[in-house]
Each structure stands twice: as C-alpha cells, then as structure tokens.
Amino acid sequence: QVQVVESGGGLVQPGGSLRLSCRISTAIFSIWTVGWYRQAPGKRRELVAHIGPKNRTEYADSVQGRFTISRDNTKNTANLQMNSLKPEDTALYYCNTVPFGPDWGQGTQVTVSA
C-alpha cells in the first residue's frame, strides 16, 4: 500500500501564494508521473498539474502561468507553487499518480478569501 501525505495548505488572500508538498512512500517514485488534483465543494475532482519522470510538466488552463509543479526524486516529494491565487482556487488539494491510483491522502485545504 502506498502512503500519500500532503501539506502546505492554508488561508490566503487573493493574489497571495502558497506552496504545497506531498510525499509518496514508494520505491518507484522516480518512474511515475505525479499530479496535483483538487476538489471544490460540489464539484468533481480535477487534475491541475502533473510532472513526468523526465520533468515534463502540464497544467490545466485555469492555473497555467500561476502554478508550478516540481519534484524531488531523492525525497519522493512533489511540490506545487501557487501564485496569484484566486477565490476559485479554493479546494481540497490532493497528490496522486497520473492516472490516479487507489491510495489517496487526506489532502490539504487551500482557502483563498479576503
């Protein structure tokens, strides 16, 4: 069973920044594509950014230019730097592989509000 632990969420004003981090306990982290997903109340979970084994990145249109995903294979971590945050970025953020596997963490709450 893979364990996923996300951290770094919080309450921030519009225009602010947050840095999320997740750690996935697996010996084969380096060969996985890893992504950050989010789910807002009443909405479906969506993939907002992912990074491949060779650090190729892709972003949802809604976060392009504001979010940056990165990874550190020596620590089994994937980070999401979020800048210029908007109220519509408010959601519970999760980390998982792409396509997602069965093991989800608790997520980390991001709330963007004045």
C-alpha positions as protocol buffer text, in pm:
chain_id: "A"
residue {
  index: 1
  type: GLN
  ca { x: 0 y: 0 z: 0 }
}
residue {
  index: 2
  type: VAL
  ca { x: 127 y: 343 z: -95 }
}
residue {
  index: 3
  type: GLN
  ca { x: 105 y: 622 z: 161 }
}
residue {
  index: 4
  type: VAL
  ca { x: 47 y: 977 z: 46 }
}
residue {
  index: 5
  type: VAL
  ca { x: 86 y: 1278 z: 274 }
}
residue {
  index: 6
  type: GLU
  ca { x: 5 y: 1631 z: 159 }
}
residue {
  index: 7
  type: SER
  ca { x: 88 y: 1953 z: 343 }
}
residue {
  index: 8
  type: GLY
  ca { x: 120 y: 2326 z: 299 }
}
residue {
  index: 9
  type: GLY
  ca { x: -238 y: 2442 z: 261 }
}
residue {
  index: 10
  type: GLY
  ca { x: -394 y: 2732 z: 445 }
}
residue {
  index: 11
  type: LEU
  ca { x: -591 y: 3052 z: 426 }
}
residue {
  index: 12
  type: VAL
  ca { x: -455 y: 3320 z: 194 }
}
residue {
  index: 13
  type: GLN
  ca { x: -584 y: 3644 z: 48 }
}
residue {
  index: 14
  type: PRO
  ca { x: -649 y: 3678 z: -325 }
}
residue {
  index: 15
  type: GLY
  ca { x: -323 y: 3742 z: -503 }
}
residue {
  index: 16
  type: GLY
  ca { x: -125 y: 3555 z: -240 }
}
residue {
  index: 17
  type: SER
  ca { x: 92 y: 3245 z: -266 }
}
residue {
  index: 18
  type: LEU
  ca { x: 116 y: 2901 z: -112 }
}
residue {
  index: 19
  type: ARG
  ca { x: 349 y: 2607 z: -161 }
}
residue {
  index: 20
  type: LEU
  ca { x: 207 y: 2260 z: -131 }
}
residue {
  index: 21
  type: SER
  ca { x: 415 y: 1950 z: -79 }
}
residue {
  index: 22
  type: CYS
  ca { x: 339 y: 1582 z: -91 }
}
residue {
  index: 23
  type: ARG
  ca { x: 538 y: 1272 z: -15 }
}
residue {
  index: 24
  type: ILE
  ca { x: 456 y: 934 z: -167 }
}
residue {
  index: 25
  type: SER
  ca { x: 606 y: 631 z: 3 }
}
residue {
  index: 26
  type: THR
  ca { x: 714 y: 404 z: -277 }
}
residue {
  index: 27
  type: ALA
  ca { x: 1042 y: 271 z: -407 }
}
residue {
  index: 28
  type: ILE
  ca { x: 949 y: 354 z: -765 }
}
residue {
  index: 29
  type: PHE
  ca { x: 850 y: 720 z: -724 }
}
residue {
  index: 30
  type: SER
  ca { x: 1105 y: 831 z: -981 }
}
residue {
  index: 31
  type: ILE
  ca { x: 937 y: 648 z: -1270 }
}
residue {
  index: 32
  type: TRP
  ca { x: 587 y: 775 z: -1201 }
}
residue {
  index: 33
  type: THR
  ca { x: 405 y: 1071 z: -1341 }
}
residue {
  index: 34
  type: VAL
  ca { x: 279 y: 1260 z: -1035 }
}
residue {
  index: 35
  type: GLY
  ca { x: -2 y: 1508 z: -1028 }
}
residue {
  index: 36
  type: TRP
  ca { x: -184 y: 1754 z: -807 }
}
residue {
  index: 37
  type: TYR
  ca { x: -562 y: 1729 z: -808 }
}
residue {
  index: 38
  type: ARG
  ca { x: -821 y: 1946 z: -640 }
}
residue {
  index: 39
  type: GLN
  ca { x: -1182 y: 1917 z: -546 }
}
residue {
  index: 40
  type: ALA
  ca { x: -1403 y: 2210 z: -457 }
}
residue {
  index: 41
  type: PRO
  ca { x: -1734 y: 2164 z: -274 }
}
residue {
  index: 42
  type: GLY
  ca { x: -2000 y: 2032 z: -510 }
}
residue {
  index: 43
  type: LYS
  ca { x: -1753 y: 1983 z: -793 }
}
residue {
  index: 44
  type: ARG
  ca { x: -1568 y: 1690 z: -944 }
}
residue {
  index: 45
  type: ARG
  ca { x: -1205 y: 1627 z: -863 }
}
residue {
  index: 46
  type: GLU
  ca { x: -982 y: 1775 z: -1133 }
}
residue {
  index: 47
  type: LEU
  ca { x: -618 y: 1739 z: -1229 }
}
residue {
  index: 48
  type: VAL
  ca { x: -449 y: 2079 z: -1215 }
}
residue {
  index: 49
  type: ALA
  ca { x: -85 y: 1993 z: -1283 }
}
residue {
  index: 50
  type: HIS
  ca { x: 137 y: 1693 z: -1341 }
}
residue {
  index: 51
  type: ILE
  ca { x: 503 y: 1618 z: -1390 }
}
residue {
  index: 52
  type: GLY
  ca { x: 655 y: 1321 z: -1567 }
}
residue {
  index: 53
  type: PRO
  ca { x: 965 y: 1116 z: -1484 }
}
residue {
  index: 54
  type: LYS
  ca { x: 1177 y: 1344 z: -1703 }
}
residue {
  index: 55
  type: ASN
  ca { x: 1024 y: 1659 z: -1551 }
}
residue {
  index: 56
  type: ARG
  ca { x: 791 y: 1736 z: -1838 }
}
residue {
  index: 57
  type: THR
  ca { x: 505 y: 1939 z: -1693 }
}
residue {
  index: 58
  type: GLU
  ca { x: 147 y: 2010 z: -1795 }
}
residue {
  index: 59
  type: TYR
  ca { x: -113 y: 2238 z: -1643 }
}
residue {
  index: 60
  type: ALA
  ca { x: -484 y: 2293 z: -1657 }
}
residue {
  index: 61
  type: ASP
  ca { x: -577 y: 2609 z: -1842 }
}
residue {
  index: 62
  type: SER
  ca { x: -720 y: 2755 z: -1521 }
}
residue {
  index: 63
  type: VAL
  ca { x: -379 y: 2754 z: -1347 }
}
residue {
  index: 64
  type: GLN
  ca { x: -139 y: 2792 z: -1640 }
}
residue {
  index: 65
  type: GLY
  ca { x: 112 y: 3067 z: -1566 }
}
residue {
  index: 66
  type: ARG
  ca { x: 26 y: 3082 z: -1195 }
}
residue {
  index: 67
  type: PHE
  ca { x: 112 y: 2734 z: -1064 }
}
residue {
  index: 68
  type: THR
  ca { x: 443 y: 2549 z: -1094 }
}
residue {
  index: 69
  type: ILE
  ca { x: 487 y: 2182 z: -1020 }
}
residue {
  index: 70
  type: SER
  ca { x: 823 y: 2029 z: -933 }
}
residue {
  index: 71
  type: ARG
  ca { x: 958 y: 1704 z: -792 }
}
residue {
  index: 72
  type: ASP
  ca { x: 1248 y: 1577 z: -587 }
}
residue {
  index: 73
  type: ASN
  ca { x: 1306 y: 1208 z: -653 }
}
residue {
  index: 74
  type: THR
  ca { x: 1562 y: 1185 z: -371 }
}
residue {
  index: 75
  type: LYS
  ca { x: 1287 y: 1269 z: -123 }
}
residue {
  index: 76
  type: ASN
  ca { x: 985 y: 1118 z: -303 }
}
residue {
  index: 77
  type: THR
  ca { x: 819 y: 1458 z: -299 }
}
residue {
  index: 78
  type: ALA
  ca { x: 619 y: 1667 z: -543 }
}
residue {
  index: 79
  type: ASN
  ca { x: 561 y: 2035 z: -483 }
}
residue {
  index: 80
  type: LEU
  ca { x: 308 y: 2283 z: -616 }
}
residue {
  index: 81
  type: GLN
  ca { x: 398 y: 2651 z: -601 }
}
residue {
  index: 82
  type: MET
  ca { x: 79 y: 2850 z: -633 }
}
residue {
  index: 83
  type: ASN
  ca { x: 98 y: 3223 z: -706 }
}
residue {
  index: 84
  type: SER
  ca { x: -163 y: 3487 z: -782 }
}
residue {
  index: 85
  type: LEU
  ca { x: -424 y: 3280 z: -606 }
}
residue {
  index: 86
  type: LYS
  ca { x: -790 y: 3342 z: -679 }
}
residue {
  index: 87
  type: PRO
  ca { x: -1103 y: 3260 z: -479 }
}
residue {
  index: 88
  type: GLU
  ca { x: -1187 y: 2995 z: -737 }
}
residue {
  index: 89
  type: ASP
  ca { x: -868 y: 2810 z: -640 }
}
residue {
  index: 90
  type: THR
  ca { x: -1029 y: 2726 z: -308 }
}
residue {
  index: 91
  type: ALA
  ca { x: -1042 y: 2348 z: -281 }
}
residue {
  index: 92
  type: LEU
  ca { x: -902 y: 2042 z: -112 }
}
residue {
  index: 93
  type: TYR
  ca { x: -578 y: 1958 z: -290 }
}
residue {
  index: 94
  type: TYR
  ca { x: -453 y: 1604 z: -333 }
}
residue {
  index: 95
  type: CYS
  ca { x: -144 y: 1440 z: -475 }
}
residue {
  index: 96
  type: ASN
  ca { x: -151 y: 1113 z: -668 }
}
residue {
  index: 97
  type: THR
  ca { x: -8 y: 946 z: -974 }
}
residue {
  index: 98
  type: VAL
  ca { x: -140 y: 1010 z: -1323 }
}
residue {
  index: 99
  type: PRO
  ca { x: -353 y: 816 z: -1395 }
}
residue {
  index: 100
  type: PHE
  ca { x: -450 y: 815 z: -1030 }
}
residue {
  index: 101
  type: GLY
  ca { x: -404 y: 509 z: -816 }
}
residue {
  index: 102
  type: PRO
  ca { x: -629 y: 379 z: -539 }
}
residue {
  index: 103
  type: ASP
  ca { x: -432 y: 531 z: -250 }
}
residue {
  index: 104
  type: TRP
  ca { x: -530 y: 889 z: -169 }
}
residue {
  index: 105
  type: GLY
  ca { x: -401 y: 1104 z: 113 }
}
residue {
  index: 106
  type: GLN
  ca { x: -610 y: 1328 z: 337 }
}
residue {
  index: 107
  type: GLY
  ca { x: -547 y: 1625 z: 115 }
}
residue {
  index: 108
  type: THR
  ca { x: -459 y: 1978 z: 220 }
}
residue {
  index: 109
  type: GLN
  ca { x: -715 y: 2259 z: 227 }
}
residue {
  index: 110
  type: VAL
  ca { x: -650 y: 2577 z: 33 }
}
residue {
  index: 111
  type: THR
  ca { x: -883 y: 2866 z: 101 }
}
residue {
  index: 112
  type: VAL
  ca { x: -848 y: 3192 z: -90 }
}
residue {
  index: 113
  type: SER
  ca { x: -1055 y: 3464 z: 67 }
}
residue {
  index: 114
  type: ALA
  ca { x: -1034 y: 3826 z: 167 }
}
